[in-house]
């Protein structure tokens, strides 16, 4: 569903990627790891085509970075769900309205909006919070709303950019469990993190950005008997 093909990219004279190759299959869960500044966020931006390769190309579903037209970008991005480290919620709107807004801008019928908002709130365990505003929720709850927002258009691929970076360890594992659950329903997940403790606790393919390339990575998993 997704491939990087000999992709090179630099910023401010600094090489970020050089002849980078990567493939991801439908429904797959992949951890993307690497040091801060290694290019994880840039990698994700290139998938939703906010950045474009200087050479090589990216293929996502039926879209190609070399041939996509500007008016096709909204269409492509509807097939993606994006979860950021910052929750990016509209502070003066209820949780329900934060989610409904995503569908309103695409002229979704009101009956369908109500159905889908209630469904995703149920998926993330926040049906009872739909009338609240973001400031009335904990950090973990706000990230759950952000996850609900990411899945409301039933995307093929969810990009998670350090989604647990602002959360405590216990809440971080709860959020990852929720994202893993969403993966079992069919959406592919690309989860970027520098939190190796999270990666150690879950079985998934791990790739690492290092020396301007993506490499297969091996992380020693914690033994179930370890604390």
N, C-alpha and C positions, 0 to 999 in steps of 0.2 A: 504493500500500500504506500510505502514511503521509501525513497532512495536518494542518497547523495552520491553524485557521480563525479569523481575527480574535482571536487569543489575547492576553490581557493578564494580567500577573502582577506583583506587587510583593512586596518582602520588607523588613520593618522600616521601612516608609514610603518605601522607595526603589523606583522603577519599574524593573523588569528588562525586561519586554516590554510593548509597547503596540500593539495591533492587528496582531500578527505573523501572517504567512501564509507557508506553506512546503509544498511537495509533493515526494514522493519515490516513484519507481516501483520495482516488483519488480526485483531483481537489479542495481540501480543502485549505483555507488560515488560517494559525495559527501564532499568535505572540508568540515568546518565550522571556520572560522577566526574569530579575534577576539582582542582583547587579554585579558590576565588580568583577571578580574572582569567580563567583558562578559556572562556568563550562559551560557557553553557547557555547563558541567556541569548547570546548572538545566534547560537545554533538553533534555538527555538524560534527566534525572530525570523530566521531564514525559512523555517517551515511554513509559517503563516505569511511569508513573503513581505515582511516589513523591511527586510534587507535582501539583497540579491547577490549571487556569486559574481566575482570578477571573471572567473573562468569555471568551466564545468557547469553542471545543472542539477536541479532538484526536481524530482518527480513525486507528486502527491496525488494519489488517486488518478484522475484524468487530467491533472494540471501539470504543466511543465514551466519551470522558472524562465526558460528561454523564450517561450511563446505566449505566456499568459498576458492578457490585456488588462489594463487598469480597471475596466468596468466588470471584469470577472473576479476581482479580488474579494468583494463582499460575498459572492457566491461561494468561493473557496472557503472563506472564513466561517461561513455557516456550517460547514462540515467539520469544524474544529471546535473544541471546548478548551478554554485557557484558564488556568488557575494560577494566580500570582501570589507572591509572598505577602504583599499588601492586599487587603481584602477588596479595596476599590468599590465599596458600596456607596450608594447615594444617601447621604446622611439624613436628609429631611423627608425621606420616603419610607413607608413601611416595608417590611421584608417582602410581603406579597407584591407591592408595587415595584420594588427593585427587580423582581423576577418578571413581572408582567411587562415591564418596559422593554425587555429584550425581544419579546414577541410582538409588541405593539409597533415597533419600528419596521417590522416586516409585514405589517397589515394582517396579522393572524386574527381570525374571527374571535370575538369576545368569549364565546362559549368554549372554544378550543383553548384560549388563554387560561381560563379558570381551571379547566381540566388538567392542563399540563403543569401549571404552577402548583396546584394541590398535589399532583403526583410526585413532583420532584421534592417538595417539602416533606412529603411522607417518606421518600427514599432516604433523605438525610436526617430524619427524625426530628423535624422542626415544625410540624403542622400546628402545634400549639403556640408558636411564636410568630405567626404570619402577620399579626397586627402590630407587632413591636417595631420600633425603629432601631437601626444598627447599634446606637450607643447603649441600648438596653440589653444587649447580648454580650456574652463573654467572647474572648478572642477565638476560642475553638468553635463557638456557635457561629460567629461571623464567617469563619472559614468554611463551615458547612453550607452557609448561604452561598458563598462564592462557588462551591462545588455544585450546588443546585443550579446556579446560573450557568455553569459550564456544561451541564448535561441537558439543559432544557430544550435544546434544539436536536437532541438525540444524535450527537456527533459520532463520526467514525473514529476520530482520534482525539484524545484529551492530552494537552500539554500542561504539565504541572511544573512551574518554575519556583523551586524552593518553597513549596506551599506550607511547610512546617517551620520555616525559619523564624517566625515570631511567636512560636508556641512552646510551652513547656514539654518535657519528654513524654509524660503520660498522654497529654492531648495530642501530641505528634503521632503517637502510635495509633490512637483512635482515628485520626484523620486518614492515616495510611490504610488502616483496616477498611474504612469506608470506601476509599478509592479502589482498593483491591476488590471489594464487593461489586463496585460499578463495572470493573473489568470483567468479572464473571458473567455480566449481562451482555457482553459483546464488544464494548468500546475498547480500542487499543489505548494504552497509557504509556506516555514517555514522561518519566518522573525525574526531574533534575534536582540533585541535592549534593551537599558536601557533608551531610550527616551520615557517616558510615555506620553508626550504631543502628540506625533505621534499616539500612541496607542489609546488615548482618542478620536481621530477624526475619527477613522475608525471602522466599525463593523466587527469583526472577533473573532474567538475563541482565548482566551488568556490563556497560561499556564506559570507557573513560576517555575524556579529552586530555591528551598529553602530547606535547611536542607538535602542536598544530594538527593532530590527527585524532581519529576515534579508534581506540584499541579495545579488544576484549579484556575485561578485568576480572581478576579473581580476588574475592574478599573472603577471609576466613570467617565462616559462620560460627555463631555462638553455639556451643553445646547446650542442649535443652536442660542439662543439670547445672549449668553455670548460673550464678545469680543475675 
